[in-house]
Amino acid sequence: MVDYTQETVLVFGGTGFLGKNLQHSRYLPKWRFLGRQYDLLDANTIKQLLETIKPAAILNLAASVGGIQYNMAHQPEQLYQNSMMALNLIEAAYQTGIPRVLSTISTCAWPSDGLCEDDLFNGPPAETNIAYGMAKRLLFLMSREYSRKYGVVYNTVALNNLYGPHDLFDEMRSHFVTVLIYRHLVSKDYTLLGTGMPTRQFTFVADVARLLPRFLNEYFDIHESMFVSTPESWTIGEMALIAGNIMNCEFDFVAGAKELGQLNKLVDSSKLMSFLNNKNYQFSLFKDGFEETYKWYKGYCT
């Protein structure tokens, strides 16, 4: 069996949020972490790159994404850009003879009540993320169908609410955890819209980064994706309270404000736990991951 940690691997999206954390997670001397200079919207450029380098495998972390507010305001762009990146990369990989592609998608692609991996096509994604979610379904479908017809191993893992260092530090594009830090360090705005009652699982990005080489080496299921998520869950209000205690501040929720997104978004990570032999891997507790993230952003802002 090929050990891809010792082979040439191209990491698309390699200078983004997850890619930077992967670079810091372990020594991967032959992996090339590619940024925006390699435009996945340009099919010819990608094909020429693959023909020149001839990697043993591709790890595809690339995405155009933001928080709920950003995604809602940019649905056409999200659908076009993420769909074209999927189409171009999978086709170019096949055309140039790359046998192994692992792509990350998102649990946003699942319907609102989709708790298990095989629920993917049991309804549309939540309206707030429908464009991004449908594009990521396309990436899964491209990977599966190329694998079935051509005998390659192109598959996906579905990430769930990542947070941590190197996330976009921008209130419009950041995700919830980073917004809390931004509000405290920059805008000094401690008012949050909604009730604080929705429940979420937030997964520390470094935990996922450490798993990616193992997924590339050992996870070969082409028929369905696999959720990658901490089993720990909190309400939005509880997470804001934990964050406030760490940062020595207090967040208030505006009563009567319209909730955005799903009320409860909790996924079943039993397939992941089985892959990891149940007790071989411990995800970071939210309070520990948040504290590390906050310390990083304090340094980032000074």
N, C-alpha and C positions, 0 to 999 in steps of 0.2 A: 504494500500500500504506500502511496506517495505521501511523504511528509512535506506539506506545502510551506512549513515554516523555514525550510531549507531551500526552497525553490524561488524563482522569480515570480512574484505576484504583483499585479497592478491593482492598486486600491483607488478606485474612483470615488470622489468625495473625500479624499484622504487628508485634506487640510481643513475640513469642516469640524463641527462639534464632536461627533463620534470619532472621526479620523484622527484628530489631534490627541484624543485620549488613548486611542489604539497605539499611536506612535510612542506614547509615554509608558505604555503598559508592559512592554517587553522588547528585547532586542531582536529585530527581524531584518538582518543585513541585506537580504536580496529583495525585500519588498519596496516598491516604489509608490509613494503617496502623492497622488495627482490632485491638483487643484483646478481652479476655473480656467486656467490657460488651455485645458483640454476640454473643449465644449462638446458635451454629449448631444447637443442639438444639431451638431454638424456630423452627419453620418460618414462622409468621406474622410474627415480628419481622424475620427475614431478608428475607422478601418485601416488607414495608413499607419496609425500608431501601433495597432496590434500586429500588423504585418512586419513592422520594423523590429519591435521588441520581442515578439513571440513568447509571451508569458506562459507559465505552466497553468496559471489560473487567474481569475479576476474576482476581486472582492468589491462589490458595488454598494457603496454607502451614499451615493449621490441622491439628492432630493432638493426640490424647491419647496420650502415649508416655513411656516411660522406658527404663532399661537392662533387661537380661535378667531380673534378679531381680524388678524391679517388674512387668514384663510378665507373668511367670509367676504372680505373686501376684494379678494383676488381669485375668485373661483375660475374664470376662464384661463387666466395665466397658469394657475395650478394644474388644471386639466391638461392644457397643451404641453407645458414644459415637462411635466413628469411623465406623461404618456410618450412623448417623443424620445425622451431619454431612455425609457424602457425599450421601445421599438428599435432604436438605433443600436444600443449596446448589445442586446441579445442577438440581433441579426448579424452585427459585425463579428461578434464572438464566434458564431456558427460559421460564417463565411471564411474566417481565418483559422479555423481548426482548433479553437480553444476548447478543451474538453470539460472544464470545470468553471462554473460561475456561481457564486453565492451572493445573493442580493438581500439587503434589509428592506422590509416593508414595514407597515405600521398597523397596529390594532384599529386605527381609524378606518381601515378598509372593511371592517366587519360591521354587520348591522347592529343597531343599538342594543339588542338583546342577545347578541352573539357572544357566548361565553366560552365556546370551544372552537378549536381550529376548523372542524368540519362544518361550522355554521357560516362560512365565508359568503356563500351565495344564497343564503336563506332570507335575503332582504337587502334593501339599499343601506349604504352607510348613513350615519347621522347627517342631517341637512347642513349643519355647520361645517362639515368636512367632506361633503359629498364629492367634490371635484378631486381633491387630493386622494380620498379613499378609493374612488373608481380607477384613478390612474395607477394606484398601487395594486389593485386587483389585476389590472392589465399586466403589470410586471410579473405577478405570480403566474398568470395564465400563459404568458409568453414562455416563462421558464419551464412550466410543466409540459406544454405541448411540444416545444423543441426537444425536450428530453425524451418524451414518448416516441416521437417520430425518428429522431436522429441518433439516439443512443448516447447522448451527452448527459452530464449531470449538472443541470442548472436548477437551482432551488432557492428557497427563501426562508428567512426567519422574520417573525413579526415582533417588532419592539413596542414596548408599552410605556409611554410617558417618561422619557428620559429627562434627567436633570443633572447638573454638575458643572464643573469648570469648562470654559470655552463655549458655552451656549451663547447665542446672540444676546448681547446686553442692550436691548432695545425694547421699550414697553410694548410697541406694536407687534413685534415679531417674536419676542421671548415667550417661553412657556410659563406656567403659573409660578413655579418655584423661583425662577430668575426674576419674574416681575416683583415678587415680594422683596427681593434684595434690591432691585432697582428703585422701588418706591422708598425704601429706607435710606439708601446711600445717595440717591440723586434727587428724586422729585419731592421727597418728604410728604408724600400723599399716602395716608394710612386708611383710606376709605376704599372698601372692596364692594363691588356690585353683587347682589344676590343674598341668599340665606346662609351660605356656608354649609349647606346640608349634603350636596352631592358627594359621593364617595369615589375615591380614586386610589390606584396603586401607582406610586412614583418610584422609578427604578434608577439607581445611581449609575451614571454613565460608565464609570470605571469598572463596575462589575460586568457590564456587557462587553466592554472593550477586551477584558481578559478572556472572555469566552469565544470571541470571533475566530482566532486561529484554530481552536478546537472544533468549532462548527465546520470550518472549511475542511478540516482533516477527517471528521468523523460523522457529520450529519449529511446523509445522502437521500433523504425521503423527497422524491419528486412529486408525490401525489397530493400532499398538503403541507402547509407551512407549519411553523412551530412558534408558539408564543414565548417570548423572552421577557419575563416580568418577575419582580419581587412578589412573594405571596402576601406581604404586609399591606394593609389598606387603612386609610384614614379618611374622614370627611375633610372637605376643604377648610372648614372652620377649625378643626383640630390641627391641621397642618399649619394654618396661619398662627395659631396659638403657640405651637412648638417653635416656629420661626421667630415669632415675637419674643419669646423667652430667651432665645439664643442671641438675638440682636438688641435686646433690651428696648423693645418698643411694643406697641399694641395696635392691632388692626381692627377696624370696625366694619361690619357688613351693613349695607343699606337695605332696610326692610322694604319688601314690595318690588324690588328691582327684578327684572326678567332674568331667569337663569339661562345661560348659554351652554349648549352642549347637553350631553346625556346626564340624567340624574345619578345613575350608578353605572360606572364603567369598570367592572371587575372581570378579569379573565382567569380561566383555569390553567394553571401552569403545571399540571400533573405530567404532561408529555415531556416538558423540559426536565422536571425532577427525575423522571424515569431515565431520560437520556444521560443525566448527570449522576445516575446511580443513587438517587434520592438524597443521600446525606453527604455527598462529596463537595457540595458548594454552598456557601453561605452568602446571601445578599446582605448588603449594608443596611442597617436600620436607618429609617428616615432621619431621625435626629442626628445621627453620626454623619450621614451623607450631607445633610443640610449645613451642618457646622463646617465641614471641610469646604463646601461650596462657598459659603459666606466668607471664610477666610481668604479663599482664592480671589473673590471679587473685590474684597477690601484692598488687596494688593494691586489688583487690576486698576482700581480707581485712584490709586495714589502714585 
